Each structure stands twice: as structure tokens, then as C-alpha cells.
Amino acid sequence: MLKNRASREFWLLALMALLVLGAGLGMRDPWPSDEPRFALVAKQMVDSGDWLFPHRGTELYSDKPPMLMWSQAALYSLIGDWRVAFLLPSLLAALGTLACVYDLGRRLWTRRVGLYAAWALLFALHFTFQSKKAQIDPLVVFFITLANYGLLRHLLSGPAWRWWWLGWFAAGLGVITKGVGVIALLMILPAAVASVLGWPRVKLHCRDWRFWLGPLAFVLAIALWLVPMVVTALGSGSAEYRAYLDDILFRQTAKRYAQSWDHHQPWWYFLGTMPSMWIPGFLAIPWAIPAWRRRLQRRDARYLLPLVWWLLIVLFFSIPNGKRDVYILPALPMFCLALAPLLPGLLRKRAFQWLLGGFVALLAAGLLGIGMSMLVGQPGFERKLILDRGIDTAVTSGLGWVAVALGCWAVLTLCIAGVRRFHLAVVATLTMAWVAFGLIGYPLFNDSSSARGLMQQVGQRIGPDAELGLVAWKEQNLLMADRDAATFGFNRRWDRQLVDGVAWQAAQPQQRWLLVQEDALLACVDRTSAELAGVANRRRWWLVRPGDIHGPCVASAEEQERERALHRIDGDE
């Protein structure tokens, strides 16, 4: 009987995870800022056969290691559908993270604790939001959590040498995913201190020779990518490949951490990020802190290791000036794991239930307010969506009805759940919101957010036999183009791209068109004869023919400064 109940509870969790995280899979294209970039790189890997050195257009792409792009390209090779393949790595990674947290809770405490840990993580806004995006962060969170899983299995329930080696190997895979995978190894620091102080249950077993195979596994994982990449780059003798090495190995790692050049935030930035993005679980903090203190006073290392590791991660990313909310996302699974044993007791507290009910009520009020503003034609909402996003009024009306329906659903769940079960209202409300976002929001926003609508209009306007060149382009333009498009660099100055584009166009003036971002139009382009192609991703795009060019395209000092400012804004997206 108990076994059947446990099986039902586990499969309920698994089905809910698939529903919440997978709703909308295959119903949209990549959306900015990062998704089109990674999908474009993966597509070019498949098209060119060069998987070792990622390219964005004609340029090498050295901002990130290629693990996510490899995953997307490999899955596309298996299933043959980019709309599914580009999001599937994030979905699989999120499910893997949930499985690690569940099994850790089950092994360190009880099956019930494992379920609570996984439920808390599944409905943490930060986790779910990122897991439904095709960015690197869900994948690196999985590898870091898998590393934590292996290390904790050894440190708290060991010796377990295979898990110890897996922990180090997974940390290495995290490094070749985003560089920060090494932070998983910080888990060893509190374990070492606790072991020296004689805390029960925790041991490193460092006197055994097998202990030192862990670092070897870490190096081996990194070498899977690093060795062939370095050997090939140095053997080519190319200055371009040498610059790629310098950028990805030094500038994008140590220099980015020590001398951050974007996303500047104050030192306390994450102290505001966690309360706002780790809800609803973070609402338990007022009760959790004293409960954690009592357990630490009893020298329970099951709490010490994940809690100290969480604090070390926050400290590590608080030191540099550059900060983004996703930097501390890898700490969220361990936070949920440490919180889970407390949740059964907390959910019996009336004050905590009222706090959860207040969260749902605020969400309902916000949804109803936004929905009604859209439906009654509040100019601010419509202007922002229509002018900035290129979304027509029919779509804004549909969004309004969806928001109102979700707000009414939230109110209904509060009424049905009752005071003692407001946590069920949280689950029901967030489930419906994420499912609606995937099944309804994806199709409504896709054409404008992905630039698919813009590029389809461009293709129809210029005809099937015309050639297209892109100036000051974004990754979604090249990715969504219905033909092979010419590019003139990506990181190059826009005025130089325009000069090269005009020269390319002049070679076959009857057949070639340029699609130019409005901010890159110089005085040489006659806007009275050029055609406005459309609006997508808060940008206006123009179709330029040879007859629209008058005189040399030379950027003034003011135009160059404006371009630099726009590049800084793009870097902050």
C-alpha cells in the first residue's frame, strides 16, 4: 500500500514537471536575447560540419563554450526539428536537476522530503522561468547540481567513490558549459571544516588514494573540449583562431570576473534577487532561519553543507561589479533541498499559509489589473506592445482575456483551497499560468519576438529569386531568413557593415536588397524612398535598394557615439 502511494506521488511529480516545463515545446522559435544566438551557432554547426569552433555568421563566436550548442545540434540531428531541438536541452536539464534534488532528499532524509524538495524547486519562479528558455543556465545548473549530488553522496553517505568521481567530472562538464561549473567544488570547503571539527556523518576520506582521482576526472572532462580545440587552433597558425583562444580562455573567464564590463550592480544585488525570484519557497525564510540554526547547533551536516555552499555562491558572485540574476541560479536547488525537511511543519502554520494566500491574491490582482487595462484600451499597454514589439491590437486583446482568465482562476483556487491549504492554490495558480504561457503566449508572441514575421514579410516583398544582405543584424534575422543571407560581420562597426553592404549590392543591383536596422541608417540612405520592412524586438528594420543610396556612407562622430551607446544597451539585454 505504501509502495503504491509512493509510486503515485512520484509519478504525479514527474507528470506535473513535464506539464509545467514542457508546455509549448515546439510551438515557438528562439527569442532574444540569447536564444537566437545559440540556435544560430548550433544550426551553423550542423550546416558546416564544424562543431569544434562555433561561428556566428562569418565570425567565430567565443563568448561561451559550445556545450549547449552541441546539445542543440545533436538533438536536431536526431529529431530533425529545430523548434523542438533548441528547447529540449533546457527541458531535459531541468528534469535532471529535479531528479537529483528528489533523490538527494530521499537518501539524506526521507522520500517525503525528496518530494517536497522537488516540488519547491519546480515552482520556484526563477527555476521554471529559466527552464523554459533555451539558454545556457539550465544546462549549467544541471551539471552543478549533478556535481553536488555526487559530492554529497560521498561526503555524507560515503565512501562512495564512483559518485565522488562523477561529482568532479560533472563539475568539469559545467566548466565547458559556462565556465563557472567549478563552483560546485566549493561544497568540499564546509565538508572539510566539519570533518576537522568532528561533526558526525561527514568525512572526506582523503587518505584513500582514490580521493585524488576526483581532480583527475575534473581535468578529463574539461580536456574533452579543451585539448582538441587548443591543438587545432594553434596548429592552424591563424590569427583569428589565436584570438578565439585568448578571448574564450582568458577574457571571457578570469577577466570577466575580475573586471566586469557589463551588468554593473551593487554588492547587495542578490539580496534583492532571491526574495523576488525564489518565491514562493523563499517566503518561508522567516521560519526557516531559526529552524536551520537549531539543526546546525545539533551539528547536522546535512544542513551545513548545502547552506554554507549557498552562501559561498552568493558571496562569490557578489564580489565582481557585473551581476545578473541567473548567476546564483545554481544555488537554488541546494536551497530547496535544505528547506524541504522543514516544509511539512511550516505548511501546518497558519501564518505561513496566510502568506502563501497573500502571494496568490497579489498575483490575481496583478493579472486582473493588467488584463482589464488591455481590454479597455489603456494606451500605455497598447503603445508599448504595438510600437516596441510589433504586436497588433488583436493579439493585445487576446493577451488581455488570458490575463483576466488567469486572475479569475487564481481567485477560484483560493476559494476552493481554504485557509489551511493555500499551498495548493499556489500550485494550481502557477501551473495554469505556466501552461497558458506555453500554449497561448508562445504562439501570440512568436512572430514578433522571434523576427519570424518580419523575415517572412521581407522574403515575400523581395521575391524568391532576390538576394538579401543584412546590416546591423541580430541573430534572429539570419536564423529566420528564408534564404542564405549575406552578412558583413557582426561585431564590426555598423557604418563599415553598411559600406560593405552597399558595395556588395552594387555588384548586382537588380537582384540584391539590404535589410538594415534603423539605427544604422546613415545620411547616405534616402528614407523617403527606402521601405519600412517592419518592427520586431523593439527595433525598426528597413529594406534598402541601390537607388536609395546617395553619396558615400560615412558615419559622423555623433552617429558613431550613438552606435556605441546602442551596443552597450544590447549587451545589457
Residue pairs with C-beta under 8 A, 6 or more apart in sequence:
6 111
9 115
10 102
10 115
13 98
13 102
13 115
13 118
13 119
13 122
16 122
16 431
17 94
17 95
17 98
17 118
17 122
18 95
19 431
19 435
20 122
20 123
20 128
20 430
20 431
20 434
20 435
21 91
21 94
21 95
21 122
21 128
21 131
21 132
21 434
22 91
22 438
23 434
23 435
23 437
23 438
23 439
24 132
24 437
24 438
24 439
24 441
24 442
25 84
25 87
25 88
25 91
25 438
26 81
26 83
26 84
26 87
27 83
27 438
27 439
27 442
27 443
27 446
28 83
28 442
28 443
28 445
28 446
28 449
28 450
29 82
29 83
29 446
29 450
29 452
29 476
29 479
29 480
30 36
30 38
30 39
30 86
30 134
30 450
30 476
30 479
31 133
31 445
31 446
31 449
31 450
31 476
32 449
32 474
32 475
32 476
32 537
32 573
33 570
33 573
34 133
34 134
34 135
34 136
35 86
35 133
35 134
35 135
36 450
36 451
36 474
36 475
36 476
36 479
36 480
37 56
37 61
37 475
38 64
38 68
38 69
38 72
38 86
38 134
38 135
38 136
39 72
39 82
39 86
39 134
39 475
39 479
40 56
40 57
40 475
40 478
40 479
41 54
41 55
41 56
41 61
41 66
41 69
42 68
42 69
42 70
42 72
42 73
42 76
42 85
42 86
43 73
43 76
43 82
43 479
44 50
44 54
44 55
44 56
45 51
45 54
45 66
45 69
45 70
45 73
46 73
46 76
46 77
48 55
51 66
51 70
51 73
52 66
52 228
52 229
52 232
53 60
53 229
53 232
53 233
53 241
53 244
54 60
54 61
54 62
54 66
54 69
55 61
56 475
56 490
57 473
57 478
57 487
57 489
57 490
58 487
58 489
59 489
59 490
59 491
60 240
60 241
60 243
60 244
62 243
62 244
62 247
62 248
62 252
63 247
63 248
63 252
64 136
64 178
64 179
64 248
64 252
65 175
65 176
65 177
65 178
65 179
65 225
65 248
66 176
66 225
67 136
67 139
67 173
67 176
67 177
67 178
67 225
68 89
68 134
68 135
68 136
68 139
68 177
71 89
71 139
72 85
72 86
72 88
72 89
72 134
73 85
75 84
75 85
75 88
75 89
76 82
76 85
76 86
78 85
79 85
79 88
86 134
87 132
87 134
89 134
89 138
89 139
90 130
90 131
90 132
90 133
90 134
90 135
90 138
90 139
91 131
93 131
93 138
93 139
93 141
93 142
94 127
94 131
94 138
94 142
96 142
96 145
96 146
97 121
97 127
97 138
97 141
97 142
97 145
97 146
97 333
98 118
98 121
98 122
99 118
100 142
100 145
100 146
100 148
100 149
100 333
101 114
101 117
101 118
101 121
101 145
101 333
101 336
101 337
102 114
102 115
102 117
102 118
103 114
103 149
104 114
104 117
104 148
104 149
104 152
104 153
104 337
105 113
105 114
105 115
105 116
105 117
105 118
105 337
105 340
105 341
106 113
106 114
107 114
107 153
107 157
108 152
108 156
108 157
108 302
108 337
109 302
109 340
109 341
112 344
113 340
113 341
114 340
116 340
116 341
116 343
116 344
117 336
117 337
117 339
117 340
118 336
119 427
120 281
120 336
120 339
120 340
120 343
121 127
121 281
121 332
121 333
121 336
122 128
123 280
123 281
123 426
123 427
123 430
124 277
124 278
124 279
124 280
124 281
124 282
124 332
124 336
125 277
125 278
125 279
125 280
125 430
126 277
126 278
126 325
126 329
126 332
127 141
127 329
127 332
127 333
128 430
128 434
130 137
130 138
130 141
130 326
130 329
131 138
132 434
132 437
132 438
135 326
136 177
136 178
137 178
137 326
137 329
139 177
139 178
140 174
140 177
140 178
140 180
140 181
140 330
141 329
141 330
141 332
141 333
143 170
143 171
143 173
143 174
143 177
143 181
143 184
144 170
144 171
144 174
144 180
144 181
144 183
144 184
144 330
145 330
145 333
145 334
146 166
146 167
146 170
147 166
147 167
147 168
147 170
147 171
147 174
147 181
147 184
147 185
147 187
148 167
148 184
148 187
148 306
148 309
148 333
148 334
149 163
149 167
149 170
150 163
150 164
150 165
150 166
150 167
150 168
150 169
150 170
151 163
151 164
151 167
151 168
151 184
151 185
151 187
151 188
151 191
152 187
152 305
152 306
153 160
153 163
153 164
153 167
154 160
154 161
154 163
154 164
154 167
154 205
155 187
155 188
155 191
155 202
155 203
155 204
155 301
155 305
156 201
156 202
156 301
156 302
156 305
158 164
158 203
158 205
159 203
159 205
159 208
159 210
161 208
161 210
161 213
164 210
164 211
164 213
164 214
165 213
165 214
165 217
166 217
167 184
167 214
168 185
168 214
168 215
168 216
168 217
168 218
168 221
169 217
169 218
169 220
169 221
170 181
170 184
170 221
171 181
171 182
171 184
171 185
171 218
171 221
172 181
172 217
172 218
172 219
172 220
172 221
172 222
173 181
173 221
174 180
174 181
174 182
174 184
175 181
175 182
175 218
175 221
175 222
176 221
176 222
176 224
176 225
176 226
179 252
179 253
180 327
180 330
183 312
183 313
183 316
183 330
184 330
185 218
186 309
186 312
186 313
186 316
187 305
187 309
188 204
189 308
189 312
190 304
190 305
190 308
190 309
190 312
191 202
191 204
191 301
191 305
192 204
194 202
194 299
194 301
194 304
194 305
195 202
195 203
195 204
199 299
199 301
199 304
200 299
200 301
201 301
201 302
202 301
202 304
202 305
204 211
205 211
229 245
230 245
232 241
233 241
233 242
233 244
233 245
234 241
234 242
234 245
256 320
256 322
257 320
258 320
260 320
260 321
260 322
260 323
261 322
262 322
262 568
262 571
262 572
263 322
263 323
263 324
263 572
264 321
264 322
264 323
265 321
265 322
265 323
267 318
267 319
268 318
269 318
269 323
270 314
270 317
270 318
270 323
270 325
270 327
270 328
273 325
273 328
274 282
274 314
274 328
275 282
275 285
277 325
278 332
278 335
279 359
280 356
280 359
280 426
280 430
281 335
281 336
281 339
283 352
283 355
283 356
283 359
284 339
284 342
284 343
284 346
284 352
287 342
287 346
287 349
287 352
288 339
288 342
288 346
291 342
291 345
292 303
292 307
292 338
292 342
295 303
296 303
296 304
296 307
303 338
306 334
306 335
306 337
306 338
307 334
307 338
309 331
309 334
310 331
310 334
310 335
310 338
313 328
313 330
313 331
314 328
314 331
317 323
317 327
317 328
346 352
347 353
347 423
350 419
350 420
353 419
353 420
353 421
353 422
353 423
354 419
354 422
356 422
356 423
356 425
356 426
357 414
357 419
357 422
357 425
359 426
360 410
360 413
360 414
360 422
360 425
360 426
360 429
361 410
361 411
361 414
363 410
363 429
363 433
364 407
364 408
364 410
364 411
364 414
364 429
365 407
366 407
367 403
367 404
367 406
367 407
367 410
368 403
368 404
368 407
368 408
370 381
370 400
370 403
371 399
371 400
371 401
371 402
371 403
371 404
371 405
371 406
371 407
372 400
372 404
373 380
373 381
373 400
374 381
374 382
374 396
374 397
374 399
374 400
374 403
375 397
375 400
375 401
375 404
381 396
382 393
382 396
385 391
385 395
385 396
385 399
386 392
386 393
386 396
387 535
388 535
388 538
389 445
389 448
389 449
389 535
389 536
389 537
389 538
390 448
390 453
390 454
390 534
390 535
390 536
391 444
391 445
391 448
395 444
395 445
398 440
398 444
399 441
399 444
402 436
402 440
402 441
405 436
406 429
406 432
406 433
406 436
409 428
409 429
409 432
410 425
410 429
413 424
413 425
413 428
413 429
414 422
414 425
416 425
417 423
417 424
417 425
417 428
446 452
447 453
447 454
447 456
448 454
448 535
448 536
448 537
449 536
449 537
450 476
450 480
451 474
451 476
451 477
451 479
451 480
451 536
451 537
452 480
453 534
453 536
454 477
454 480
454 533
454 534
454 535
454 536
454 541
455 477
455 480
455 481
455 482
456 480
456 482
457 533
457 534
458 468
458 481
458 515
458 533
458 534
458 541
458 543
459 468
459 481
459 482
459 483
461 531
461 533
461 543
462 468
462 513
462 543
464 483
465 511
466 511
466 512
466 513
467 483
467 486
467 508
467 511
467 512
467 513
468 481
468 483
468 485
468 486
468 512
468 513
468 514
468 515
469 485
469 486
469 487
469 488
469 501
469 504
469 505
469 512
469 513
469 514
469 515
470 477
470 478
470 481
470 485
470 486
470 487
470 488
470 501
470 514
470 515
471 488
471 494
471 497
471 498
471 501
471 514
471 515
471 516
471 517
471 520
472 494
472 497
472 498
472 516
472 517
472 519
472 520
473 487
473 490
473 515
473 517
474 517
474 537
474 539
476 536
476 537
477 485
477 515
477 541
478 485
478 487
485 515
486 501
486 504
488 496
488 497
488 500
488 501
488 504
489 496
489 497
489 500
493 555
493 560
493 563
494 517
494 519
494 520
494 555
494 563
495 520
495 522
495 553
495 554
495 555
495 559
495 560
495 563
497 520
498 514
498 516
498 520
498 522
498 524
498 553
499 553
501 514
501 516
502 514
502 524
502 546
502 549
502 553
504 512
505 512
505 513
505 514
505 544
505 545
505 546
506 546
509 545
509 546
512 546
513 543
513 544
513 545
514 543
514 544
514 545
515 533
515 541
515 542
515 543
515 544
516 525
516 541
516 542
516 543
516 544
517 539
517 540
517 541
517 542
518 539
518 540
518 541
518 542
519 539
519 562
519 563
519 566
520 563
521 527
521 530
521 542
521 544
522 553
522 554
522 555
522 559
523 551
523 556
524 549
524 550
524 551
524 552
524 553
524 554
525 542
525 544
525 548
525 549
525 550
525 553
526 548
526 549
526 550
527 542
529 545
529 547
529 548
530 542
530 543
530 544
530 545
530 548
531 542
531 543
532 540
532 541
532 542
532 543
533 541
533 542
533 543
534 540
534 541
535 541
555 563
